[in-house]
Amino acid sequence: MSEYLRRGNSQPAWLFPFVVLVVLILSALPLARLAITGVAALMRGGAYALVTDPSLWQSTWYTLETAVIGTVISLVIGCLFAFLLGLTDLPGKGALSFLFVLPMMIPPQVTALAWVQMSGPSSPLLKALHIAPPLGSPQPLYSVGGIALLYGVQHAPLVYLALRAGLMALPRDGVEAARLSGAGGWRVFRDITLPLSLPGIMAGAAIAFVSSIGNFGIPAILGIPASIFTLSTLIFTKFSAFGPRTFGDVAVLSSIIAIISILGLAVQNRALRGRDYRLIGLSGATAAFVLGRWRLVVLPLLWGLIFIMLVAPFLALVAGALVPAYGVPLSLKTASLHAFDEILFHQSVTRVAFANSLFLASATAFGLLALTVLAAYVLTKRKDLASRLVAGLIEIPYSLPGIIIAVCFILVFATPLPLINVTLYGTIWIILLAYFSAYFSVSLKPVMSAFLQLDPALEEAARLSGAGFFRRLIDIIVPLIAPAAGASVILVFLIACNELTVSALLWSAGTQTLGVVIYNLDDGGSADLASAMSVLVVAMVVVLMLLLELIAHRLPKGVVPWRS
Amino acid sequence: MKMIATAAALLAASFAALPASAADLVLYTSQPNEDAQATVDGFMAANPSIKVDWVRDGTPKIIAKLQAEMEAGSPAADVLLIADTVTLERLKEAGKLMAYKSPEASHYDPALYDADGYYYSTKLITTGIVYNTAATMKPASWQDLAKPEAKGLVVMPSPLASGAALIHAQTLAGVPSLGWDFYKSLAANGAIAAGGNGQVLKSVASGEKAYGMIVDYMPIREKAKGAPLAFVFPKEGVSAVTEPVAILSSAKHADAAKAFVDYVLSEKGQAGFVKLGYIPARNGVAMPEGFPARETIKVLPLNAPAAVKNTDQDLKTFSSFFGAK
């Protein structure tokens, strides 16, 4: 590949420095500031005590354990759905796809709450089936297994979307050639489809693993009651007991998480090294496998999974919003709309949170897309040390718990910016910047894997015909990576709309986000208000997704991820 | 082209939906959300020209937020309404509070407010025992929670998430018949300490745990709505926090902050708290529904200066029993 690249010829000179500058501001500067603060705090004493604290290594082990198991579960579920819905002739694919992506919309702490309500001793579902455990039984989800299971459920749609973006790009040619040579369905899948979808699978696994490591909402709800701390909840707990040693402790914990994430990235790179995934052909043409009698097995399996993952917890959530007080059994007589009334007409924070989250999510999604297309272009063309460093720097913020990002940005941006003399802290813009930093790699992954599949021949032909950089970008590259770009925008929007950890420390009066409001309501004992708010959030997301569905026929094929 | 236009329109619409945040007063509080909203609504009704933005979190967390902001040099809050006076005493010693002599102070017992006017108590919130009505053993004293019948069935709020929980631990530690050994025996009996009072309420109401330590107004309120709960003021006595209000020395809206302090101490403000189910701090105001007569509640004493000094040590001691590090 390097013999094709003559430095400074195919890319404009400003491109790489621009990307480097952006990454410096979003990743390097805040992290460096935290590192300096942490080292300074540690030098004042306490480093030895922290490193020999067994709880530190215990939580590191729990973090890895839950992340690995959770990634495996989400890979199994996500790949199952992606392959079945993307490559076969199942009926009702649109509905299945739509519903499968939905759990990702629900904030993780709400997912945890809903599952806890579904499975506890007072679960209406279990009571109706007369298998409710007696008073005082331990909640089975308050365990390593429970956390891993919910990681799997929460992140399966991430794997699904990442893999689907890759599957959309598979051309029909290879499959048809194999068929013409006499290969059966399973052989075609094993030899042609599976190897070519490996970048998508690896991308999905990487996102799922990194999301599990940095997840806060689920271990906060499920782990803390059982004294199971992962690194992210440990950091939050330490920060809650703010003291002189806090920044030092938090810096050490963050570096452990950063190391784990870099190792995970190295594993992913290793798995993809030495293989060529470039394809020629228009993306969007999918090969269909005919299921025949297998349909009778597969269809109930998929709908069953959807029921367990989505419908049952959502019903538990609605039940939680309709009870007049927590613990009162739900019946037609006791059902009350008080929680919805309070949320919609009294709590001033509701409207504020919806406006903030929508604004932040869409601004982040579209802003990041512009940046990641440029960054992916540069990173796939250059293979030198500098670009690998940049790629690593982009990766790190997402793998760190949002708490760390928040702390970094507080340290860097709390004082007024030089020259302009404007303070970003306490405004919505610091949250926006923190989101840019945290979700850069989420936005980058699908776009990168699409870029990896681009053959340079098309672009070079355009260059030879005299097209400038932006012309090539708009006419050749963007249409070819459109499904990945669309997936990237939607992924970032989904995650940013209901995130909690980054905004948990950066929010201030007037800049609350949906995740923060729901967590605070539950934390303050208003479980019914939290459930009502969650129901509204899910409703909003369903409406947004339906809107997308309506304009989907005007969009290029594959942009709306759940449509074939 | 239409898609870009639609997307741009969506973006612009959400931009326009941004609230114009020109707050005239910023309040940091640890009251539950509905109560904080009701308090703010009452204040804004009495002072229509002042717009209030409020932020709610558990006391330790909201103080952490405040400290992080102070460390970065731009605190946003004007007035605090948080769980306990010990926390405010620490802030006062660090010089972070503004003194204000409120005219309403004459209606209060002098023990309930700082002599120089740095903070004023607004309520009396006691911590007692809540239990699920399906439980077989009905507890009447703190020691009942360490009995074998309560093994693995007790939950309490963590001092890392609740200011009241910390004060409670420090108070019981000072009672001769209880002390830190009581907490050790609770931990040995399988009790867990996690989250705030809201978590304890949910845990006991849902039946995951049968017994809990909790602030008084929560279970009394929920019981009135039909939850399967009962609240007990234990025999040995209860600890109390007084949810004080204070103005920060870095406040940008000092006049509005003073008006807020006057409001929560006034008759109207106190009546608002009674309606929400809190015991009022002001002299001569009737108790809320569901509470026994004020004289029958035995409030245990707390050595406040010692509490300020020993907070870090006490937190470590508590964490060593309950595994939260």
Chai-1 contact restraints between the chains, C-beta under 6 A:
chainA,res_idxA,chainB,res_idxB,connection_type,confidence,min_distance_angstrom,max_distance_angstrom,comment,restraint_id
A,S55,B,K325,contact,1.0,0.0,6.0,A-B,restraint_1
A,G120,B,S206,contact,1.0,0.0,6.0,A-B,restraint_2
A,G120,B,E208,contact,1.0,0.0,6.0,A-B,restraint_3
A,P121,B,G207,contact,1.0,0.0,6.0,A-B,restraint_4
A,S122,B,S206,contact,1.0,0.0,6.0,A-B,restraint_5
A,S122,B,G207,contact,1.0,0.0,6.0,A-B,restraint_6
A,L135,B,A134,contact,1.0,0.0,6.0,A-B,restraint_7
A,L135,B,G207,contact,1.0,0.0,6.0,A-B,restraint_8
A,L135,B,A210,contact,1.0,0.0,6.0,A-B,restraint_9
A,G136,B,L153,contact,1.0,0.0,6.0,A-B,restraint_10
A,G136,B,A210,contact,1.0,0.0,6.0,A-B,restraint_11
A,Q139,B,E208,contact,1.0,0.0,6.0,A-B,restraint_12
A,I224,B,A194,contact,1.0,0.0,6.0,A-B,restraint_13
A,P225,B,A194,contact,1.0,0.0,6.0,A-B,restraint_14
A,S227,B,G323,contact,1.0,0.0,6.0,A-B,restraint_15
A,T237,B,L160,contact,1.0,0.0,6.0,A-B,restraint_16
A,F239,B,A64,contact,1.0,0.0,6.0,A-B,restraint_17
A,S240,B,P60,contact,1.0,0.0,6.0,A-B,restraint_18
A,S240,B,K61,contact,1.0,0.0,6.0,A-B,restraint_19
A,S240,B,A64,contact,1.0,0.0,6.0,A-B,restraint_20
A,S240,B,L160,contact,1.0,0.0,6.0,A-B,restraint_21
A,A241,B,L160,contact,1.0,0.0,6.0,A-B,restraint_22
A,F242,B,A64,contact,1.0,0.0,6.0,A-B,restraint_23
A,F242,B,Q67,contact,1.0,0.0,6.0,A-B,restraint_24
A,P324,B,K225,contact,1.0,0.0,6.0,A-B,restraint_25
A,P324,B,G226,contact,1.0,0.0,6.0,A-B,restraint_26
A,A325,B,E222,contact,1.0,0.0,6.0,A-B,restraint_27
A,A325,B,K225,contact,1.0,0.0,6.0,A-B,restraint_28
A,A325,B,G226,contact,1.0,0.0,6.0,A-B,restraint_29
A,A325,B,A227,contact,1.0,0.0,6.0,A-B,restraint_30
A,Y326,B,K202,contact,1.0,0.0,6.0,A-B,restraint_31
A,Y326,B,A205,contact,1.0,0.0,6.0,A-B,restraint_32
A,G327,B,A205,contact,1.0,0.0,6.0,A-B,restraint_33
A,G327,B,S206,contact,1.0,0.0,6.0,A-B,restraint_34
A,G327,B,A227,contact,1.0,0.0,6.0,A-B,restraint_35
A,G327,B,P228,contact,1.0,0.0,6.0,A-B,restraint_36
A,V328,B,G226,contact,1.0,0.0,6.0,A-B,restraint_37
A,V328,B,A227,contact,1.0,0.0,6.0,A-B,restraint_38
A,Q347,B,Q37,contact,1.0,0.0,6.0,A-B,restraint_39
A,V352,B,P19,contact,1.0,0.0,6.0,A-B,restraint_40
A,A355,B,A17,contact,1.0,0.0,6.0,A-B,restraint_41
A,A355,B,L18,contact,1.0,0.0,6.0,A-B,restraint_42
A,L358,B,S14,contact,1.0,0.0,6.0,A-B,restraint_43
A,F359,B,S14,contact,1.0,0.0,6.0,A-B,restraint_44
A,F359,B,L18,contact,1.0,0.0,6.0,A-B,restraint_45
A,S362,B,L11,contact,1.0,0.0,6.0,A-B,restraint_46
A,S362,B,S14,contact,1.0,0.0,6.0,A-B,restraint_47
A,I410,B,A68,contact,1.0,0.0,6.0,A-B,restraint_48
A,I410,B,A72,contact,1.0,0.0,6.0,A-B,restraint_49
A,A414,B,A72,contact,1.0,0.0,6.0,A-B,restraint_50
A,A414,B,S74,contact,1.0,0.0,6.0,A-B,restraint_51
A,T415,B,G73,contact,1.0,0.0,6.0,A-B,restraint_52
A,T423,B,S74,contact,1.0,0.0,6.0,A-B,restraint_53
A,Y425,B,S74,contact,1.0,0.0,6.0,A-B,restraint_54
A,G426,B,A76,contact,1.0,0.0,6.0,A-B,restraint_55
A,S508,B,A76,contact,1.0,0.0,6.0,A-B,restraint_56
A,A509,B,V26,contact,1.0,0.0,6.0,A-B,restraint_57
A,A509,B,D53,contact,1.0,0.0,6.0,A-B,restraint_58
A,A509,B,V55,contact,1.0,0.0,6.0,A-B,restraint_59
A,G510,B,S21,contact,1.0,0.0,6.0,A-B,restraint_60
A,G510,B,D53,contact,1.0,0.0,6.0,A-B,restraint_61
A,N520,B,R56,contact,1.0,0.0,6.0,A-B,restraint_62
A,L521,B,N33,contact,1.0,0.0,6.0,A-B,restraint_63
A,D523,B,G196,contact,1.0,0.0,6.0,A-B,restraint_64
A,D523,B,G198,contact,1.0,0.0,6.0,A-B,restraint_65
A,G524,B,P32,contact,1.0,0.0,6.0,A-B,restraint_66
A,G524,B,N33,contact,1.0,0.0,6.0,A-B,restraint_67
A,G524,B,G198,contact,1.0,0.0,6.0,A-B,restraint_68
A,G525,B,P32,contact,1.0,0.0,6.0,A-B,restraint_69
A,G525,B,G198,contact,1.0,0.0,6.0,A-B,restraint_70
A,G525,B,L201,contact,1.0,0.0,6.0,A-B,restraint_71
A,G525,B,M218,contact,1.0,0.0,6.0,A-B,restraint_72
A,S526,B,P32,contact,1.0,0.0,6.0,A-B,restraint_73
A,S526,B,N33,contact,1.0,0.0,6.0,A-B,restraint_74
A,A527,B,K202,contact,1.0,0.0,6.0,A-B,restraint_75
A,R554,B,M3,contact,1.0,0.0,6.0,A-B,restraint_76
A,L555,B,M3,contact,1.0,0.0,6.0,A-B,restraint_77
